[in-house]
Amino acid sequence: MTCWYEGPLAAFDTETTGVDVETDRIVSAAVVVQDAAGTRPRVSRWLVNPGVPVPAGATAVHGLTDEHLQRNGRWPAPVMFEIAETLAEQAAAGRPLVVMNAPFDLTVLDRELRRHRASSLDRWLDSSPLLVLDPRVLDKHLDRYRKGRRTLTDLCEHYGVTLDGAHDAAADAQAALDVVRAVGRRFAARLERLEPPELHSLQAVWHAAQARGLQAWFARSGSDESVDPAWPLRPDLPAAA
């Protein structure tokens, strides 16, 4: 029987105007679908004119300028609909979805859907919830004592995965998918008996524990930075009084 990490997987990634899920916007996104390890992936790409200026710092990361997005990007509303539909299709097919640092990408998509579609990501997933695999959470739990950063670039280097064109949504999605397969193989003894629905639930617990540990580290360092324990989607902010 084929283990989940050798079988069908999809992956999702975004590039944005910044790192605040509540206010920043998606400028590009991609979904990569691979039916089995080593097979040719199918890639869907979206380029978005966000309707707001793209900060120079964000452009320096992903290379997408205001001029390029205004000329080639599509309006957000139909794009967000298409992305949500595509993710819902993966969920309905029972295909696990790889998302590196899932609380960022899935939450920023949710907020864009609320902003442009008066909806939410959960509404697209009523009948079939996502089965998310987050390489950052998996790696941090399975190899918790390894020192060093755990960005996608770091994980690719550690697991021997090629990352061509970092900060391109399709390239990052494919690399994250390959990292998850590599994590599965390296820790097969601990993962092969877990099915994706169980692994999804476990990652929520693991991420919460990781967030508590990071929060404690911030406190010891004298920082007041907060860490959200929610995974894979952050809850709504409370309404302003």
HELIX and SHEET records of a PDB file:
HELIX    1   1 TRP A    4  GLU A    6  5                                   3    
HELIX    2   2 ALA A   56  HIS A   62  1                                   7    
HELIX    3   3 ASP A   66  ASN A   72  1                                   7    
HELIX    4   4 PRO A   76  ALA A   92  1                                  17    
HELIX    5   5 ALA A  102  ARG A  117  1                                  16    
HELIX    6   6 LEU A  121  TRP A  124  1                                   4    
HELIX    7   7 PRO A  135  LEU A  142  1                                   8    
HELIX    8   8 LEU A  152  TYR A  159  1                                   8    
HELIX    9   9 ALA A  169  ARG A  186  1                                  18    
HELIX   10  10 ALA A  188  LEU A  191  1                                   4    
HELIX   11  11 PRO A  196  ARG A  220  1                                  25    
SHEET    1   A 5 ARG A  42  LEU A  47  0                                        
SHEET    2   A 5 ILE A  26  GLN A  34 -1                                        
SHEET    3   A 5 LEU A   9  THR A  16 -1                                        
SHEET    4   A 5 LEU A  97  VAL A  98  1                                        
SHEET    5   A 5 VAL A 132  LEU A 133  1                                        
END                                                                             
